[in-house]
Amino acid sequence: MVRMTATEVSRRFSDVINRVDSGEEIEIVRNGQPVAELRRASRPVGISGATLRELLDGLPALDEDFASEVEAERERLGAEAGSWPES
């Protein structure tokens, strides 16, 4: 990991960002003490909207009793009818 002072980073910010974008990690120091580390941001993990749509379209259709079955199970578990718990 490369060490740079905060002053160096501020003067060469665009170059520093380019270096980080290419995978380099930079430790920023002030008065000889580490204060921050710059590294490439992690890429989001998940699926695209198009992929989600394909997955949902591939599911079987819900039958007419689904909503009443969900409500009956919630009632059995002690949830108030018509309200969903806050997360």
HELIX and SHEET records of a PDB file:
HELIX    1   1 ALA A    6  ARG A   11  1                                   6    
HELIX    2   2 PHE A   13  ASP A   21  1                                   9    
HELIX    3   3 GLY A   49  ASP A   57  1                                   9    
HELIX    4   4 PHE A   66  LEU A   77  1                                  12    
SHEET    1   A 3 VAL A   2  THR A   5  0                                        
SHEET    2   A 3 ILE A  26  ARG A  30  1                                        
SHEET    3   A 3 GLN A  33  LEU A  38 -1                                        
END                                                                             
